[in-house]
Amino acid sequence: MITFETISSPEKAEELRVLRNECSEWMTKDTSKISKRRQRKFFKQKILTGKIEGFLLYDNGKPAAYGLVVWDDEGRAWSSTGVKTSSRGRGHGRNVTIEVVNRARAYGVPTWAEVRCDNAGQQRICRSVGYVVVDTFERDGLTIDLMRCDKLDPGYL
Ligand SMILES: CC(C)(COP(=O)(O)OP(=O)(O)OC[C@H]1O[C@@H](n2cnc3c(N)ncnc32)[C@H](O)[C@@H]1OP(=O)(O)O)[C@@H](O)C(=O)NCCC(=O)NCCS
């Protein structure tokens, strides 16, 4: 059974940390590994303040994937997602990507994402659910698509 739970406790933030560290190499900004101490600070400064809204996807009670809605100073909602290595290829990546879009849409705003051009899985997911590329740029030797999702593809509503 698949369930989604909002990250609302230090314990869930720790589960997020473990998942996120498995995915770090594919992040477009911070690819470092996050320590337990840094995650406790993240929980207080970002989650409790509402600057970042996060959730975990559980597959039969076990954390398998995560999604974050990251609010910037201009009020834009940015998506960050990842799937546990051993849980990939089961649709969780698409599920959490859709959940982030739905959570941003609940505030009436589109979702923004940066996706490495060589990230074949996330490229496929984003284009299929309704993201469009609005810019392509280079950062630290990587080519990155800036994408925006105004509304989900009707197949995923
Ligand atoms: C990218 C990632 C989220 C995909 O997660 P996943 O759970 O394996 O993806 P899904 O099972 O939902 O697959 C969705 C589609 O993408 C395709 N796909 C997934 N990984 C792929 C890959 N490495 N290469 C090509 N296609 C891939 C699947 O075949 C599937 O295709 P479909 O349209 O025919 O259904 C996962 O590999 C991951 O967490 N990577 C590291 C973190 C990351 O890249 N996060 C996004 C940062 S922008």
PDBQT file of the ligand as one rigid body, heavy atoms in Angstrom, charges set to zero:
ROOT
HETATM    1  C1  LIG A 201      14.733  10.064 -11.342  1.00  0.00    +0.000 C 
HETATM    2  C2  LIG A 201      14.010   9.228 -10.310  1.00  0.00    +0.000 C 
HETATM    3  C3  LIG A 201      13.172  10.167  -9.414  1.00  0.00    +0.000 C 
HETATM    4  C4  LIG A 201      13.062   8.242 -11.018  1.00  0.00    +0.000 C 
HETATM    5  O1  LIG A 201      12.345   7.533 -10.027  1.00  0.00    +0.000 OA
HETATM    6  P1  LIG A 201      11.600   6.153 -10.341  1.00  0.00    +0.000 P 
HETATM    7  O2  LIG A 201      10.757   5.853  -9.177  1.00  0.00    +0.000 OA
HETATM    8  O3  LIG A 201      12.578   5.124 -10.757  1.00  0.00    +0.000 OA
HETATM    9  O4  LIG A 201      10.729   6.576 -11.607  1.00  0.00    +0.000 OA
HETATM   10  P2  LIG A 201       9.351   5.934 -12.078  1.00  0.00    +0.000 P 
HETATM   11  O5  LIG A 201       9.339   4.489 -11.688  1.00  0.00    +0.000 OA
HETATM   12  O6  LIG A 201       8.239   6.795 -11.607  1.00  0.00    +0.000 OA
HETATM   13  O7  LIG A 201       9.513   6.030 -13.653  1.00  0.00    +0.000 OA
HETATM   14  C5  LIG A 201       8.804   6.964 -14.463  1.00  0.00    +0.000 C 
HETATM   15  C6  LIG A 201       9.277   6.814 -15.884  1.00  0.00    +0.000 C 
HETATM   16  O8  LIG A 201      10.641   7.222 -15.994  1.00  0.00    +0.000 OA
HETATM   17  C7  LIG A 201      11.395   6.180 -16.590  1.00  0.00    +0.000 C 
HETATM   18  N1  LIG A 201      12.711   6.161 -15.968  1.00  0.00    +0.000 N 
HETATM   19  C8  LIG A 201      12.991   6.110 -14.640  1.00  0.00    +0.000 A 
HETATM   20  N2  LIG A 201      14.325   6.108 -14.470  1.00  0.00    +0.000 NA
HETATM   21  C9  LIG A 201      14.866   6.147 -15.712  1.00  0.00    +0.000 A 
HETATM   22  C10 LIG A 201      16.195   6.185 -16.204  1.00  0.00    +0.000 A 
HETATM   23  N3  LIG A 201      17.256   6.183 -15.366  1.00  0.00    +0.000 N 
HETATM   24  N4  LIG A 201      16.387   6.231 -17.544  1.00  0.00    +0.000 NA
HETATM   25  C11 LIG A 201      15.339   6.256 -18.388  1.00  0.00    +0.000 A 
HETATM   26  N5  LIG A 201      14.052   6.243 -17.999  1.00  0.00    +0.000 NA
HETATM   27  C12 LIG A 201      13.834   6.182 -16.675  1.00  0.00    +0.000 A 
HETATM   28  C13 LIG A 201      10.633   4.920 -16.290  1.00  0.00    +0.000 C 
HETATM   29  O9  LIG A 201      10.939   3.909 -17.245  1.00  0.00    +0.000 OA
HETATM   30  C14 LIG A 201       9.205   5.380 -16.410  1.00  0.00    +0.000 C 
HETATM   31  O10 LIG A 201       8.857   5.434 -17.766  1.00  0.00    +0.000 OA
HETATM   32  P3  LIG A 201       7.335   5.363 -18.313  1.00  0.00    +0.000 P 
HETATM   33  O11 LIG A 201       7.032   6.761 -18.735  1.00  0.00    +0.000 OA
HETATM   34  O12 LIG A 201       7.410   4.422 -19.439  1.00  0.00    +0.000 OA
HETATM   35  O13 LIG A 201       6.460   4.926 -17.188  1.00  0.00    +0.000 OA
HETATM   36  C15 LIG A 201      14.986   8.401  -9.420  1.00  0.00    +0.000 C 
HETATM   37  O14 LIG A 201      15.867   7.703 -10.281  1.00  0.00    +0.000 OA
HETATM   38  C16 LIG A 201      15.794   9.226  -8.467  1.00  0.00    +0.000 C 
HETATM   39  O15 LIG A 201      15.396   9.432  -7.318  1.00  0.00    +0.000 OA
HETATM   40  N6  LIG A 201      16.960   9.729  -8.906  1.00  0.00    +0.000 N 
HETATM   41  C17 LIG A 201      17.833  10.503  -8.047  1.00  0.00    +0.000 C 
HETATM   42  C18 LIG A 201      17.212  11.787  -7.596  1.00  0.00    +0.000 C 
HETATM   43  C19 LIG A 201      16.702  12.646  -8.716  1.00  0.00    +0.000 C 
HETATM   44  O16 LIG A 201      17.181  12.607  -9.835  1.00  0.00    +0.000 OA
HETATM   45  N7  LIG A 201      15.719  13.468  -8.383  1.00  0.00    +0.000 N 
HETATM   46  C20 LIG A 201      15.192  14.452  -9.301  1.00  0.00    +0.000 C 
HETATM   47  C21 LIG A 201      16.062  15.659  -9.247  1.00  0.00    +0.000 C 
HETATM   48  S1  LIG A 201      15.518  16.889 -10.394  1.00  0.00    +0.000 SA
ENDROOT
TORSDOF 0
